[in-house]
Amino acid sequence: MVFVSNTVKHSLMMNDHRARASPQERSMPRYTEKQGQYLAFIYYYTKIHGRSPSEAEMQVYFGVTPPTVHQMVLSLEKNGLIARTAGRSIRLLLPRHELPDLE
């Protein structure tokens, strides 16, 4: 028996849905503008520092409260856009070309 986490299941379902979607649906972002900025921040921070940002580092960058950042991280994970690993590591589940520019 193979164990598959809920995050992986959700990601697989999202990928399957996108594969069956029309070309127009595939070109539409799967995230809000604000979520896109968090995803872009995670991408660039990881590229520059060699590790993903902490929630505290995202809080400082976006000028928001700790609960706001935590809810965003949970939302991104629920939507299959990121995966969290042991500790505080965050891994993007989108390729760079699907991310917006960081503003």
C-alpha positions in Angstrom: 0.0 0.0 0.0 1.4 3.4 -1.0 0.7 6.4 1.2 0.0 9.7 -0.6 -0.4 12.9 1.4 -3.5 15.0 0.9 -1.2 17.8 -0.5 0.1 15.5 -3.2 -3.4 14.2 -4.0 -4.7 17.8 -4.3 -1.7 18.7 -6.5 -2.4 15.7 -8.8 -6.1 16.5 -9.0 -5.2 20.2 -9.9 -2.8 19.0 -12.6 -5.4 16.6 -14.0 -8.0 19.4 -14.1 -5.6 21.7 -15.9 -4.7 19.1 -18.4 -8.4 18.7 -19.3 -9.1 22.5 -19.2 -9.5 24.5 -22.4 -6.5 26.5 -23.7 -8.2 29.7 -22.3 -8.6 28.1 -18.8 -5.0 26.8 -18.8 -3.7 30.4 -19.5 -5.6 31.9 -16.6 -3.7 32.1 -13.3 -4.8 29.7 -10.6 -4.3 32.3 -7.9 -5.3 35.8 -6.9 -3.0 38.8 -7.5 -2.0 38.9 -3.8 -1.3 35.1 -3.8 0.8 35.7 -6.9 2.9 38.2 -5.1 3.5 35.8 -2.2 4.5 33.1 -4.7 6.9 35.4 -6.6 8.4 36.5 -3.2 8.9 32.9 -2.2 10.5 32.1 -5.6 12.9 35.1 -5.6 13.8 34.8 -1.9 14.6 31.1 -2.3 16.7 31.9 -5.5 18.7 34.6 -3.7 19.1 33.0 -0.2 19.2 29.3 -1.1 16.3 28.6 1.3 12.7 29.5 1.5 11.6 32.5 3.5 10.1 32.2 7.0 6.7 33.4 7.7 8.3 36.2 9.7 10.3 37.3 6.7 7.2 37.4 4.6 5.5 39.4 7.3 8.2 42.0 7.2 8.2 42.2 3.4 4.4 42.5 3.0 3.9 44.6 6.1 1.2 42.3 7.5 0.4 40.5 10.7 1.6 37.0 11.6 -1.9 35.5 11.3 -2.3 37.1 7.8 0.9 35.4 6.5 0.0 32.1 8.1 -3.4 32.1 6.5 -1.9 32.9 3.1 0.6 30.0 3.5 -2.3 27.7 4.4 -4.3 28.9 1.4 -1.4 28.5 -1.0 -0.9 25.0 0.3 -4.6 24.1 0.2 -4.7 25.3 -3.5 -1.8 23.1 -4.4 0.5 26.0 -5.2 3.2 25.2 -2.6 4.2 22.3 -0.4 5.5 22.7 3.1 8.1 20.3 4.4 9.3 19.6 7.9 10.4 22.7 9.7 9.6 25.9 7.7 10.7 24.9 4.2 8.3 25.9 1.4 8.5 24.4 -2.1 6.8 26.0 -5.0 4.7 23.6 -7.1 4.5 26.0 -10.1 7.2 26.6 -12.7 8.7 30.1 -12.9 6.9 30.9 -16.1 3.5 30.6 -14.3 4.5 33.2 -11.7 4.0 37.0 -11.9 6.7 39.5 -11.5 7.4 40.6 -8.0 6.2 44.2 -7.5 
